[in-house]
Amino acid sequence: MKIIAPNPFPHVIAKNITRVLGIDISRVEVKTPYVGGSFGGKTIWALYYLHRQL
């Protein structure tokens, strides 16, 4: 499975996809185009600590 996602953490995407679909990580390839400097990356941690989903 090939996934293109504008995300600075392709390993997290691959891990979540394999967990949800129940497939081996070797079957998932995540390509990430350049997404910039990750200046807004703190939002996900706020959601984590508030125990909310995005």
C-alpha angles and dihedrals in degrees: 000000000000120000127186111199131164093227132123092221110059092161090061091051091050092048093050093047092051091048094050096043096036094232133134118268090236088070094059126079118182120195118192124196117214107288104179133241102331093238094153097047095113094079094078091055091051089054090048094053092044089051092236132134125230 
